[in-house]
Amino acid sequence: MYCSIEDIRAEGVTEEQANDARLSELIALACGYIDRMTGQWFEPREKTLRLDGTGGETLPLPLFLIRASSVKADGTEISDYVLYDRIGAEDDRSYPRMKRKVRWPKGDLNIEIAGLWGYVDEDGEGGYVTPPLIRRAAMKLALYSFPSLGDAEAQEERNMRWAMLKETTDGHSYELSADVLAAMAEGAVTGDVEIDQILRQYAASRVRMGVA
């Protein structure tokens, strides 16, 4: 999760307004929405992805690969690659990629990469944390269920634009109205300027992939 129940409590949400289970649902919805809108995730997750071989020396990745545990090309395990996995001053997170001195074989979903993925910050102790702006976006999305905590007029305007028709907590999904879909087509994602700017900033480039 990109923010915690304690984060939401610190913003003034009481047990009477929502118990921990309800806050967990709201946070999960917010995180799922952020993932879908950006096309990536912001915590370390072990996944195996299959990508199209480019036929060139550079293989663009759809997500930032923190570390690889296995790389296969056309079903054969390989190790002659360089992973650009720098976080910090020399940052590869916005352009994740691998390179080989020989060309990656061209094909459809013929490259299989298993490893730890996610657009994360280093925590200074050898671990990884969610970027602060994503944490803030998740908190704000969760807090929209408590309009009394913010500016009433701004909340009302935002809620009108949001126009959520259905919320499914177990599947972590939203059903949005035509007004919101139209706003998204114009470059807005939620109707909240700050959140929209954050989500656009962290949106991933599109690379064809499959999940093995």
SVG drawing of the C-alpha trace seen along z (x, -y; Angstrom):
<svg xmlns="http://www.w3.org/2000/svg" viewBox="-24 -26 53 48">
<polyline fill="none" stroke="black" stroke-width="0.4" points="0.0,0.0 1.2,-3.5 0.0,-5.0 -1.0,-3.7 -4.1,-3.8 -1.9,-5.8 -1.3,-8.4 -5.1,-8.8 -5.7,-9.0 -3.1,-11.7 -5.2,-13.8 -8.1,-13.7 -10.2,-10.7 -11.6,-9.2 -12.7,-5.7 -16.3,-7.0 -16.0,-8.2 -14.4,-5.0 -12.9,-1.9 -9.6,-0.4 -11.2,2.1 -13.0,-0.7 -9.8,-2.8 -7.9,0.3 -10.6,0.6 -10.3,-3.1 -6.5,-2.9 -6.6,0.2 -9.0,-1.5 -6.7,-4.6 -3.6,-2.5 -5.3,-0.4 -6.5,-3.6 -3.0,-5.1 -1.6,-1.9 -4.1,-1.9 -3.8,-5.5 0.0,-5.5 0.5,-2.0 3.0,-1.1 3.3,-0.5 5.2,-2.2 6.3,0.6 8.6,3.6 6.7,6.5 8.1,9.8 6.8,10.5 7.6,12.3 7.0,10.3 7.2,11.3 8.2,8.6 8.6,8.3 12.2,8.7 13.3,5.6 15.9,6.9 18.2,4.2 20.8,3.9 18.4,2.0 15.3,3.5 12.9,0.9 11.2,2.1 7.6,1.2 8.4,0.7 11.5,0.0 13.3,3.3 15.0,3.0 16.8,6.3 16.5,9.3 16.5,12.9 16.1,14.5 16.3,13.3 15.4,15.6 15.5,14.9 13.6,17.3 13.4,19.7 17.2,19.7 18.6,18.2 21.0,15.3 23.3,13.3 25.1,11.1 23.0,8.0 23.4,4.7 20.4,3.5 20.1,-0.2 18.8,-0.2 20.1,-3.5 18.1,-5.4 19.1,-8.8 21.4,-11.4 21.8,-9.2 18.3,-8.0 17.0,-5.4 13.5,-5.0 11.9,-7.1 13.7,-5.3 14.0,-1.6 16.0,0.6 18.4,3.4 21.2,3.6 23.2,6.3 26.3,6.2 24.4,8.7 20.9,7.9 17.8,9.0 16.1,11.6 13.1,10.0 9.7,11.7 6.4,11.5 6.6,11.8 9.8,13.9 11.7,12.2 10.9,13.4 12.2,11.4 11.6,12.4 12.6,10.0 11.7,7.2 9.8,4.4 8.5,1.0 9.1,-2.8 10.5,-3.2 12.8,-5.4 15.7,-4.1 15.1,-4.3 18.8,-4.7 18.9,-1.3 19.0,1.0 15.3,1.1 12.7,-0.7 9.8,-3.0 6.9,-4.6 7.8,-8.1 6.4,-10.9 4.3,-12.4 2.6,-9.0 2.0,-8.6 0.4,-12.0 -1.8,-11.2 -3.0,-8.0 -3.8,-9.8 -5.7,-12.5 -7.8,-10.0 -8.6,-8.1 -9.5,-11.3 -12.1,-12.3 -14.5,-10.1 -14.3,-12.6 -15.2,-16.0 -15.4,-17.7 -11.6,-17.5 -11.1,-19.8 -12.5,-22.8 -16.2,-22.2 -16.6,-24.0 -13.6,-22.4 -14.7,-19.0 -18.2,-19.5 -16.8,-20.5 -14.4,-17.6 -17.1,-15.1 -19.4,-16.4 -16.6,-15.9 -15.7,-12.5 -19.3,-11.3 -18.5,-7.8 -21.3,-5.4 -20.0,-2.3 -17.3,-1.3 -16.1,2.4 -13.8,2.8 -12.9,6.4 -11.9,6.0 -10.4,2.6 -12.2,1.0 -14.1,-2.1 -16.9,-2.7 -16.8,-6.3 -19.4,-8.5 -19.3,-9.9 -18.3,-13.3 -15.2,-11.9 -14.3,-10.0 -14.6,-13.2 -12.4,-15.0 -9.8,-12.2 -9.8,-12.6 -9.0,-16.3 -5.9,-15.4 -7.6,-15.3 -7.6,-12.1 -9.4,-12.9 -10.4,-16.6 -7.9,-17.4 -5.1,-19.5 -2.4,-18.3 -3.3,-14.6 -3.6,-14.8 -0.1,-16.4 1.4,-13.7 -0.2,-10.9 0.9,-12.4 4.4,-12.9 4.7,-9.2 2.9,-7.8 4.9,-4.9 5.8,-4.7 3.8,-2.0 5.7,1.2 3.9,4.4 4.1,7.0 2.4,10.0 2.5,11.4 3.9,15.0"/>
</svg>
